[in-house]
Amino acid sequence: MPIKVSVVIPVYNPGTYIEDCIDSLLRQSLPDDEYEAIFVNDGSTDGTPERLDRLAADHPHMHVIHQEPSGWSGKPRNVGIAAAQGEFIQFVDNDDWLGDEALERMYDYGVANDADVIVGKMAGKGRPVPLELFRENRPHANVGNAPLIDSLTPHKMFRKAFLDKHNLRYLEGRRRLEDHVFVTEAYLRADNVAVLSDYLCYYHVKREDASNAGFQRFDPAGYFKNLREALDVVEELTEPGPLRDRLFRRWLRNEMVERMRGQRLLKLPADYRRELFDEMHKVVVERFGPGVAAGLQPTQQIVAGLIAADRLADIEEFARWESGIKPSGVLENLGWENGELTIGFSAEYTSGGEPVTFRADGEKDRLVPPLPQTSLDAIALLGADTSAPLARSKVDLVVRERATAAEFFQPVELVREKIAVADREGHFRQVLRATSRVDPLSAAAGSALEPGIWDVLIRVSSCGWTKETRLGSVRGQEAGRGRRAAVVGSPARLVLPYWTDPHGNLSLDVGQKTNRIAYEFAGLAPADVTVTTDPGRISVALPFHVQAESEATLKLTNATTSRSVDLPATLTARVTGDADLRADLSFGEPADGRWRLELTLPSTGVGKPIALPLALAVSADGGAVVERLAAAAADLAAADPGRRGPAARPGRPTFRRRATARLRRVLKKYLKK
C-alpha cells in the first residue's frame, strides 16, 4: 500500500512531553500501512532515544533516525523530508499532538482540492494560534484572498513532489524564523493552499516548564537578521505594491509593533527593550515603505510611527496607557428558542475601569492617547492615519472547549452605538450590542458540539485592540429560565448553560460532564407530578427546554429492598416552555413501598442518572402518593453557586464536593424513614 502521509517530528530532549505526541500518532484513523512517522532525534541526552527505539521496534510504521545535535529544528526536518516515503509530509513538534482523524481528513481534503499545502485548524494550549484564518473552510486559499500569512509555523501538510520540485528545504543551524522563510515561500509558490477549519487537527502546546524553543529570549541582532531573510523571499516572489505591503505588514505588526505594546514591553528589562527597539528601527527604515504601516489599525500605526521616528520613550508612555485597556462584556439576556441558545450581550473597551472615549473631529472619530504633541506631530509627518475606524469595530462570540482548547465562532448580529459623555462636548463612548444564537447541533463549524465543558467568550476588536473576556451571569427570574437545560437533536443530547464557580461566568455543559444538572431539579414538588393508576402512569413537569420528543429512562428504586425498575419514558415540550416526562408504571408484585426516583436523560454517550428530590410511596392497595425530599431540594439549591451568584465563600470546600456530601447525607437520612 503506498504511503499517503509521512509525519516528520524533530526531537530534542522532550522528556515526558513526547508521550502525548506519540499517543496521538498511534491513534490516527488512517490505517497503519497508509502513514508513517519519522522521529529525527537531534542528539537528545535524556531518555528519549531509547524510548523511540522501543517505539520503532513495536510499530513497523514508526521510524527513528539518530544524528548528532545540529542546534535547531531545520536540519532534522530536512533529514525527515529526505527519508519520507509519503505523498504528503506533515510536520509536528515533539511537544505537540494531532487530532485522531487529522492525517486522514487533511489528506482527503488536500487531494480533493488538488492542494500543495494543507493547513489544518489549530488549538493553542497556552500558545497563540491564528483565529481568523480558521473561521471557515477555505478550499482554494492564497496570500491574496485569505490571511494565510498569519500562520507561519511549520505545522502543516505539504505535497512532497511540490517540495522537491522547488527544492524547498529549511535553513539549517542555530537560527530563528527558519519556518517563516520555508512556509512563506511555500505559500507563494503553491498552485493552491487548502485550509481545513471544521476539524481540530493540531494542538500547539506550551510546556509547563516553558522550555519550548520559541519561548526562549533571543538575541535581537540575530533575530532581525533572520527576519530579513523572510522579507527577502517576499521581495523575490512578489512585485512592489499592495500585496507586498500587506505581507510585509505581518512582520511589522507581529514581530515589532506588538512587542512594543502594553505589559509585553514594560515587563522587559530596560536594556533589552533598547536592544530590541534599535534593531526594529533599523528594519523599519531600511525595508518598509509608507504603505506597510498604512494598513495597520490606529493604535498599531501610532506604535509603528514611533518606531520609525526613533522615539522609544514615547512608546513606553503609550505602553503604560495601553496596559490599562481591557474589554468588558455584559450578558443581558439568555434563553432557548427552537433548540438554539440566544445570548444577548454588550461590550466595550475600558481604561482604568472607565469606558474608553473618543473625540469627534469633523467627519472622523479620534482616539486621544496620552502622548505629547511633539510625538503626535512626528507620527503625522510619517503619514500615519490615527483616526478611529469605529465603523469596523466588531465583537465575536466564541465557544471554547476547556480540555482541548478547540474553539468555534458563532454567528453574531451587531449594532454599534455611540453614547455621548456628559460634560465633555464632542466626546463619546462606543458600545457594541450583539445577539448570538448558538445551535449546539451546528456550533462546531457545522457539526455538533462534542461532549465537554464549553466556555463562552467574547472577542472585541476595535482600533487595533483585539482582546477577549468572559460573560458573567444574569440575575432575576427570566435569567433562571434562560439558564435551564435543553434536550436537542436526534440522537438527543443534553446542553446546560451554567455559571462557573466562583467567578459566575457563562459556560455550557454538553453531555453531562458535570453534576450541575441535578440542581435544576431542586425546586421540584409533588404538585409537579401526576400519578394515575388506571392506566398506571407518571408524569413529571421538568424545567427543560425540549426541541422535539426525546427518549429517557425513569428509574424507581425501592428504599427498603433496593429493588429497581427501569421505565421507558418520553420527554415532550409543554406550552409553558417546560418539558413533560411521561412513563407507564409497571412494578410487578409486590408493588408497595417507598420508591426513590432517578432520571437518565438522553446523551450521545452513556447518560448519567440524576436523583430527583422526590419519592413515590405506593400502598398495598395500589394507591400512590408523591413525597418531596424537602431537605434534599433545599440543600441542593443552596449548594448551587449559579443560584446565589458568583461570590464564593473563603475557606469552604469546592462546590462539587460540598454538594455531593450534602446529597449523601440527605439520601441517608430521608430514605431510611
NORTA-V719901 format. One record per backbone hydrogen bond with DSSP energy under -1.0 kcal/mol. NH is the residue of the N-H (numbers start at 0). CO is the residue of the C=O. Records with the same first field share a line. If there is no record, write none. Layout:
NH=CO, CO
//
This chain:
3=33
4=33
5=87
6=35
7=89
8=37
10=39
16=13
17=14
18=15
21=17
22=18
23=19
24=20
25=21
26=22
28=99
33=30
35=4
36=60
37=6
38=62
39=8
40=64
41=10
42=40
50=46
51=47
52=48
53=49
54=50
55=51
56=52
57=53
58=54
61=58
62=36
64=38
66=40
76=72
77=73
78=74
79=75
80=76
81=77
82=78
83=79
86=2
87=3
88=157
89=5
90=155
91=7
95=92
96=202
98=200
101=98
104=100
105=101
106=102
107=103
108=104
109=105
110=106
111=107
112=108
113=110
114=109
115=191
116=191
117=156
118=193
120=195
122=201
124=203
125=123
134=131
137=194
140=192
145=141
147=145
149=146
150=147
155=153
156=117
157=88
158=115
159=86
162=158
163=159
164=160
165=161
167=162
180=176
181=177
182=178
183=179
184=180
185=181
186=182
187=183
188=184
189=185
192=140
193=116
194=137
195=118
200=120
201=120
202=96
203=122
205=124
209=206
214=211
215=212
222=218
223=219
224=220
225=221
226=222
227=223
230=226
231=227
232=228
233=229
234=230
235=231
236=232
237=233
244=240
245=241
246=242
247=243
248=244
249=246
251=247
252=248
253=249
254=250
256=251
257=252
259=256
264=260, 261
265=261
266=262
267=264
272=268
273=269
274=270
275=271
276=272
277=273
278=274
279=275
280=276
281=277
282=278
283=279
284=280
285=281
286=282
287=283
291=288
293=289
295=292
298=462
300=296
301=297
302=298
303=299
304=300
305=301
306=302
307=303
308=304
309=306
310=305
314=310
315=311
316=312
317=313
318=314
319=315
320=316
321=317
322=318
323=320
324=321
325=349
327=347
329=345
331=343
332=343
334=341
336=339
339=336
340=437
341=334
342=435
343=332
344=433
345=329
346=431
347=327
349=325
350=353
351=323
353=350
355=348
357=427
358=365
359=425
360=363
363=360
365=358
370=368
375=371
376=372
377=373
378=374
379=375
380=376
382=379
383=378
387=364
389=387
391=388
392=389
393=460
395=458
397=456
398=407
399=454
400=405
401=452
404=400
407=398
409=396
412=434
414=432
416=430
418=428
420=426
423=420
426=423
427=357
428=418
430=416
431=346
432=414
433=344
434=412
435=342
437=340
441=438
442=438
443=446
444=442
445=441
446=443
448=439
451=509
453=507
454=399
455=505
456=397
457=468
458=395
459=466
460=393
461=464
464=461
466=459
468=457
472=503
479=475
480=476
481=477
482=478
483=480
485=494
486=544
487=492
492=487
494=485
495=508
497=506
499=504
503=499
505=470
506=497
507=453
508=495
509=451
510=493
517=514
518=515
519=516
520=517
521=518
523=520
527=524
528=525
529=538
531=536
536=531
537=582
538=529
539=580
540=527
541=578
543=541
544=484
546=486
549=570
551=568
552=599
553=566
554=597
555=564
556=595
557=562
558=593
561=557
564=555
566=553
568=551
569=581
570=549
571=579
573=577
576=573
578=541
579=571
580=539
581=569
582=537
584=535
592=617
594=615
595=556
596=613
597=554
598=609
599=552
609=598
611=596
613=611
614=626
615=594
616=624
617=592
618=622
621=618
624=616
626=614
628=612
629=627
632=628
633=629
634=630
635=631
636=632
637=633
638=634
642=639
651=648
657=653
658=654
659=655
660=656
661=657
662=658
663=659
664=660
665=661
666=662
667=663
668=664
669=665
670=666
//
